[in-house]
């Protein structure tokens, strides 16, 4: 097995264990057992349990971002890309139980402050993807000319707050309906004039 494949297997196993048992109860030995390796083999890839956790979460977030990036490559116009980015970014967590469970346990994975964001590089990459879609929409004449940097930051912040409400601090309200209404609001605006 290639080194990259082993790393992926380790990070997926670790994510699953951290999601189900939490950070405190999960040990490096548990991860090693799940992937059929020794603890010292795991330390070839990470220096300690904290790094194993951080890299496992980062790996999962990268897969999320990369999945969305691949999906938007299948369409050409910006409005369709925006819908895919919005809808699939939200739906992804429904399809990935381990990541969703981990987000419910570790509320600090999502933060609105770049200086506190432990996964800044991954999240910044996601913001850049959104920024490119907005720029394309402006260039195509489909979106109003806006300050792309500020609008991207605003929309990404709304998205993070929505994910927190929907998955981390869910109050039982219909997130699907709220999402659809929010997407419609973005496209048509609030003012009738």
Helices and strands as residue ranges (DSSP letters): H 3-25, H 28-35, H 39-42, H 49-72, H 78-95, H 97-105, G 107-109, G 114-116, H 120-140, H 148-163, I 164-168, H 175-188
